Amino acid sequence: MISTVQQAQRLMTSFQHWTGKTLIKTPEALFEAPFVVVSHGTEADPIFNYGNQQALTLWEVDWQTFTRMPSRNSAEPMNQAERAKFLAQAKSQGYISDYRGIRISSTGKRFWIENAIVWTVLDELNQPSGQAATFSRWTFICDSTNLC
């Protein structure tokens, strides 16, 4: 298992590899960034292996819970097919941008993510080691009683 700092470095390096842009300067800054960054591994049912503080807050979980959670659980069951489709597209192209979809927190709060970038995470030998996403726009969805 790699360290959190090493995973953060992979995320930053891979992001720049695919997009030509800098995500952020340091692993420490990535964890404290005001935007969401998450990643999962290459397991048959991928498990989150990184979530910065903004992601942990949005999904309402701590690090230990988040890094044991299958990433598919970040979407409601009815939205998992759509999620799988865009992940496959990102895998084949290296990255996609401008993704929009509904996600759900650990307490059941639903929210739209917008303008997300999803990319393939590469290890130090440039081999795929998972996928990551970043976004800075989300909107909570209120139910008929106006509870968000």
C-alpha positions in Angstrom: 0.0 0.0 0.0 1.3 3.4 -0.9 1.4 6.4 1.4 -1.1 9.2 1.3 1.6 11.6 0.2 2.6 9.3 -2.6 -1.0 8.9 -3.8 -1.4 12.7 -3.7 1.7 13.0 -5.8 0.4 10.5 -8.3 -2.9 12.4 -8.5 -1.1 15.7 -9.3 1.4 14.2 -11.7 -1.3 12.2 -13.6 -3.5 15.3 -13.8 -0.8 17.3 -15.4 0.1 14.3 -17.7 -3.4 14.1 -19.1 -4.6 17.8 -19.0 -1.4 19.7 -19.3 -2.5 21.8 -16.3 -1.3 21.9 -12.7 -3.8 20.7 -10.2 -2.0 22.2 -7.2 1.6 22.5 -6.0 2.1 20.1 -3.1 0.4 17.0 -1.5 -0.3 19.0 1.6 -2.0 21.8 -0.4 -4.0 19.1 -2.2 -5.5 17.8 1.0 -6.4 21.3 2.2 -7.7 22.6 -1.2 -11.1 24.3 -1.4 -12.1 21.9 -4.2 -12.9 18.2 -4.1 -10.3 15.6 -5.1 -11.0 11.8 -4.8 -9.5 8.7 -6.2 -10.1 4.9 -6.3 -7.9 2.0 -7.1 -8.1 -0.8 -9.7 -10.0 -3.4 -7.7 -12.9 -5.2 -9.3 -15.1 -3.1 -7.1 -12.9 0.0 -6.7 -12.4 1.4 -3.2 -11.6 5.0 -2.6 -7.9 5.4 -1.7 -7.9 9.2 -1.4 -10.2 12.0 -0.5 -9.1 15.5 0.5 -10.7 17.3 3.4 -13.3 19.0 1.1 -14.3 15.5 -0.1 -14.5 14.1 3.4 -16.7 17.1 4.5 -19.0 16.8 1.4 -19.5 13.0 1.9 -19.8 13.5 5.7 -17.2 10.8 6.6 -13.8 10.5 8.2 -10.7 9.3 6.4 -10.9 5.7 7.6 -14.5 5.3 6.5 -13.9 7.0 3.1 -10.9 4.9 2.3 -12.9 1.7 3.0 -15.9 2.7 0.9 -16.5 1.3 -2.7 -16.5 4.3 -4.9 -19.7 3.1 -6.5 -21.4 4.0 -3.2 -20.8 7.7 -3.9 -23.7 7.4 -6.4 -27.2 6.2 -5.8 -27.9 2.8 -7.4 -30.0 4.3 -10.1 -27.1 6.6 -11.1 -24.4 3.9 -11.0 -24.8 2.8 -14.7 -24.2 6.4 -15.8 -21.2 6.6 -13.5 -19.7 3.4 -14.9 -20.2 4.8 -18.5 -18.3 8.0 -17.9 -15.5 6.1 -15.9 -15.0 3.8 -18.9 -14.9 6.8 -21.2 -12.3 8.5 -19.0 -10.2 5.2 -18.9 -10.2 4.9 -22.7 -9.3 8.6 -23.3 -7.1 9.3 -20.3 -9.5 11.9 -19.0 -12.8 13.7 -19.5 -13.9 17.1 -18.4 -17.2 18.9 -17.9 -18.9 15.9 -16.2 -22.1 16.4 -14.3 -23.9 13.9 -12.1 -25.7 13.3 -8.9 -23.9 11.9 -5.8 -25.0 11.0 -2.3 -23.3 11.6 1.0 -23.0 9.0 3.8 -26.1 10.5 5.5 -28.2 10.4 2.3 -27.8 14.0 1.2 -28.0 14.2 -2.6 -26.0 16.7 -4.6 -25.1 17.6 -8.1 -21.5 17.7 -9.0 -20.7 20.0 -12.0 -17.7 20.6 -14.3 -15.9 17.6 -12.9 -12.7 16.3 -14.4 -12.1 12.6 -14.2 -8.7 11.1 -15.1 -6.7 7.9 -15.1 -4.1 7.8 -12.3 -0.7 6.6 -13.3 1.9 5.1 -11.1 5.6 5.8 -11.2 6.0 3.5 -14.2 3.2 5.2 -16.1 0.9 2.2 -15.5 -2.8 2.8 -14.7 -3.3 2.6 -10.9 -6.9 3.9 -10.7 -9.0 6.9 -11.5 -9.5 10.3 -9.8 -11.9 13.2 -10.0 -11.9 16.8 -9.1 -14.7 19.4 -9.0 -15.3 22.7 -7.3 -19.0 23.1 -7.9 -21.7 21.1 -6.1 -25.3 21.9 -5.3 -27.4 20.1 -2.7 -30.7 18.8 -3.9 -33.7 19.5 -1.6 -36.6 17.1 -1.3 -40.3 18.0 -1.4 -40.2 19.1 2.2 -37.2 21.4 1.4 -34.8 19.3 3.4 -31.3 19.3 1.9 
